[in-house]
Amino acid sequence: MVKKQIEARGVRDERVLEAMRAVERHAFVPDQNITAAYEDHPLPIGYGQTISQPYIVALMTELCELEGNEKVLEIGTGSGYQAAVLSLLAKEVHTIEIVEPLAKSARQRLARLGYRNVYVYVGDGYAGLPEEAHFDVIILTASPPEIPETLIGQLKNGGILVAPVGEYQQELVKLVKSETGVTRRTITYVRFVPMVHGEKK
């Protein structure tokens, strides 16, 4: 999977490639989809949500530029797959999921698999996690119409935010925050589930 679907498509960070090899995607996929676990496309995980395709997980992780000491906020835990990859590359990962059953199962799965530096919360990703701010990196695995200012406010100066943005046509963007403002760069076009706003499910 890593050699043919990720490395061959331009992901070069050796630490990211090693993390993608280390995290067993089949452990994060429902049993009925287990035979497709290492194919390069999203898979349903229930409640209208998906586990992202491996290439996109690797690409977004590489864009985070993790060196090992970062405090990361992920919006959209899903099955916990992206959080598991991040946890091997950062100091700690705080991840929010609005769908409570998914958050509970991800928390149990990550603990069972030994990912000790991942903290799962049930909540609205649009609010971020003010009690744990500020973050070195924020990554969204669902697409809002626009990046919430709340999340930019919880990013450290010098921090990176990686997210799909848009409704019908989505762009994968990388934001870098500095004392003078935020720079934004479009990386590619993507398709993610919408970022849900509102009450916990």
Secondary structure as the mmCIF struct_conf table of DSSP 4:
data_model
#
loop_
_struct_conf.conf_type_id
_struct_conf.id
_struct_conf.beg_label_comp_id
_struct_conf.beg_label_asym_id
_struct_conf.beg_label_seq_id
_struct_conf.end_label_comp_id
_struct_conf.end_label_asym_id
_struct_conf.end_label_seq_id
HELX_RH_PI_P HELX_RH_PI_P1 VAL A 2 ILE A 6
HELX_RH_3T_P HELX_RH_3T_P1 GLU A 7 ARG A 9
TURN_TY1_P TURN_TY1_P1 GLY A 10 GLY A 10
HELX_RH_AL_P HELX_RH_AL_P1 GLU A 14 ALA A 22
BEND BEND1 VAL A 23 VAL A 23
HELX_RH_3T_P HELX_RH_3T_P2 ARG A 25 PHE A 28
BEND BEND2 VAL A 29 VAL A 29
HELX_RH_3T_P HELX_RH_3T_P3 ASP A 31 ALA A 36
TURN_TY1_P TURN_TY1_P2 ALA A 37 TYR A 38
BEND BEND3 GLU A 39 HIS A 41
STRN STRN1 LEU A 43 GLY A 46
TURN_TY1_P TURN_TY1_P3 TYR A 47 GLY A 48
STRN STRN2 GLN A 49 ILE A 51
HELX_LH_PP_P HELX_LH_PP_P1 SER A 52 GLN A 53
HELX_RH_AL_P HELX_RH_AL_P2 PRO A 54 LEU A 63
TURN_TY1_P TURN_TY1_P4 CYS A 64 GLU A 65
BEND BEND4 GLY A 68 GLY A 68
STRN STRN3 LYS A 71 ILE A 75
TURN_TY1_P TURN_TY1_P5 GLY A 78 SER A 79
BEND BEND5 GLY A 80 GLY A 80
HELX_RH_AL_P HELX_RH_AL_P3 TYR A 81 SER A 87
TURN_TY1_P TURN_TY1_P6 LEU A 88 LEU A 89
BEND BEND6 ALA A 90 LYS A 91
STRN STRN4 GLU A 92 GLU A 97
BEND BEND7 ILE A 98 VAL A 99
HELX_RH_AL_P HELX_RH_AL_P4 GLU A 100 ARG A 112
TURN_TY1_P TURN_TY1_P7 LEU A 113 GLY A 114
TURN_TY1_P TURN_TY1_P8 ARG A 116 ASN A 117
STRN STRN5 VAL A 118 VAL A 122
BEND BEND8 GLY A 123 GLY A 123
HELX_RH_3T_P HELX_RH_3T_P4 GLY A 125 ALA A 127
TURN_TY1_P TURN_TY1_P9 PRO A 130 GLU A 132
STRN STRN6 PHE A 135 LEU A 140
BEND BEND9 THR A 141 ALA A 142
STRN STRN7 SER A 143 SER A 143
BEND BEND10 PRO A 145 GLU A 146
HELX_RH_AL_P HELX_RH_AL_P5 GLU A 149 GLY A 153
TURN_TY1_P TURN_TY1_P10 GLN A 154 GLN A 154
STRN STRN8 LEU A 155 VAL A 165
BEND BEND11 GLU A 167 GLN A 169
STRN STRN9 GLN A 170 SER A 178
TURN_TY1_P TURN_TY1_P11 GLU A 179 THR A 180
STRN STRN10 GLY A 181 VAL A 190
HELX_LH_PP_P HELX_LH_PP_P2 VAL A 193 VAL A 193
STRN STRN11 PRO A 194 PRO A 194
HELX_LH_PP_P HELX_LH_PP_P3 MET A 195 VAL A 196
BEND BEND12 GLY A 198 GLU A 199
#
